[in-house]
Amino acid sequence: MRTNKIVFILFVILLTLSGCNSQVYLLDSPINPDDVTRIQVILAMGDPKYGARSKIITDRTEIESMVNAFNELTIGDQVDAGDFHDVSVSHYYFFTNAIDDTDEVDEIITDHFIFNGNDTERISIRKDWYWVEYANQTPFELYQASSAIEIIVDENRIEIQQP
């Protein structure tokens, strides 16, 4: 009888611990890095007439690292109003080449990802903001480390010359 109680208590403890360890991933299904032909990152834009810094990442190793960061991204708690920074947002777009009936066109693989500021610690999900965690480097760290040339773009992702 005593052994049954001990086994039952251990079972309840293990069940409780396994429930506490659940992680919520950003993506329902992972993005295949082989499907991504380029990633465009647009950092937070201040005054639109000056544009925003951007990189178009095409290096296969850098694409794989960025895709893995998003595949492993876990969603945390909702951001409290006091922890929310009233700054511009940064955008991450994942593109693939899709063939339509007439020509090859660029297509966004998923809805693009929107972060509060550049640090990629707070993400927008259905108009709410959530803390996020990464297994390794953040997307912003990967952007900074990327060998892609930095350009200036307008709000339509079109390259411009800074005034």
Secondary structure, DSSP 8 states (H G I E B T S, - for coil): -HHHHHHHHHHHHHHHHHHHT--EES-SS---GGG-SEEEEE---SSGGG-EEEEEE--HHHHHHHHHHHHT-EEEEE--GGG-----EEEEEEEEEEE-SSSEEEEESS--EEEEBSS--EEEETTEEEEEE-SS--HHHHHHH--S-EEEE-TTS-B----
